[in-house]
C-alpha cells in the first residue's frame, strides 16, 4: 500500500489548481497545448510509496532480457501490446516537480511542460499541505501519477534554421526566443495519456561510489518500478504486463555514472517483476554506456545467477565506478 493515494478529476484539478508558469516560454507552450476553451479530460491518480526492501536473491541474467534499447529521448510510443500498462520515469528532484514553472528545461521540467496537469498536481498537493517529496527523512518515496494527458511535444535539438542554435534543453530554453519555442512545440489533439514514476537519484558525489550509495540507488529504482507493477495490477488485474521507460536517470545535473545507473536500473527492473524496461539512450552515441552496463552484467556479475542481493552490491562496489560531473542543467 502507498503512503497516500489521491484521485483527481483532471478538469476540476486544472480549474481549481492551475499550473503557475513563471517563465515566458513555458507560458507560450501552455498557450499552445491548452488554449482558451480547452477541455482537460479524464481522471488521474497520485500516489507516494515508502521504500521497499529489495528481494534477497537477484537474477541478473533474467534482468538483462527485459531491456529494449531505443535511440533518442522519450517518444511515448508503447513497448508492449494492447492491455499492457506503460510508465515513464520522471528524473525527479527530492521535491516533486519543484522547478516546473521557471526557466529550467531539463528532463523533469520538459515532462511537466508536455503534461501540464503534473503542475496542477504539484499546486494541489501544496495547497492541501501534503508532503510532495520523493525523498523523506533520507529514504526514497517515489511518486506515481497515472492517467495524465500529454498535450504537446517539444523538440529540443539544435537547429539554427528553426531559431534554436543552442537547442532548448536545460538553461537554453529560457534564453530562446518565443518564436523558436513556438516552432518547436506541436499540440497533441486529442491528447495521449501517460503514467509517470517520479523518483530522485542521489544528487551528486565524487570519487568512487560507496556501497551504501549503490544500495540506495537500487532501493529507489526497485521501489519506483515495483510500485508501478502494483499500481498496474490494481488498475487492470494481476496478469497485466508492465513496461517502464527510462534513460540515464541521475546522470545530468546530478552527475551520476551512466554505466552504473543503467546497470542498477536493469537489476531493479528484474527484481520488480517488469515485463519490459525500455531504455532511451538519448543523443547519437548514447548506446555505449548501456551496452557496457549489459556487458558487465553478463561477464562480471552473472557468473553465478541468481545471486544474493547483498553479495551483488558488494561485487558492484568492487568494480570501482566513479562519479561523473554535473552537466549544469
HELIX and SHEET records of a PDB file:
HELIX    1   1 UNK A   10  UNK A   16  1                                   7    
HELIX    2   2 UNK A   24  UNK A   33  1                                  10    
HELIX    3   3 UNK A   60  UNK A   65  1                                   6    
HELIX    4   4 UNK A  107  UNK A  114  1                                   8    
HELIX    5   5 UNK A  117  UNK A  128  1                                  12    
HELIX    6   6 UNK A  160  UNK A  162  5                                   3    
HELIX    7   7 UNK A  172  UNK A  175  1                                   4    
HELIX    8   8 UNK A  178  UNK A  184  1                                   7    
HELIX    9   9 UNK A  211  UNK A  235  1                                  25    
HELIX   10  10 UNK A  258  UNK A  272  1                                  15    
HELIX   11  11 UNK A  287  UNK A  296  1                                  10    
HELIX   12  12 UNK A  297  UNK A  301  3                                   5    
HELIX   13  13 UNK A  309  UNK A  318  1                                  10    
SHEET    1   A 8 UNK A   4  UNK A   9  0                                        
SHEET    2   A 8 UNK A  43  UNK A  48 -1                                        
SHEET    3   A 8 UNK A 143  UNK A 154 -1                                        
SHEET    4   A 8 UNK A 185  UNK A 199 -1                                        
SHEET    5   A 8 UNK A  85  UNK A  91  1                                        
SHEET    6   A 8 UNK A 242  UNK A 246  1                                        
SHEET    7   A 8 UNK A 276  UNK A 280  1                                        
SHEET    8   A 8 UNK A  67  UNK A  70  1                                        
SHEET    1   B 2 UNK A  57  UNK A  58  0                                        
SHEET    2   B 2 UNK A 307  UNK A 308 -1                                        
SHEET    1   C 2 UNK A 135  UNK A 136  0                                        
SHEET    2   C 2 UNK A 139  UNK A 140 -1                                        
END                                                                             
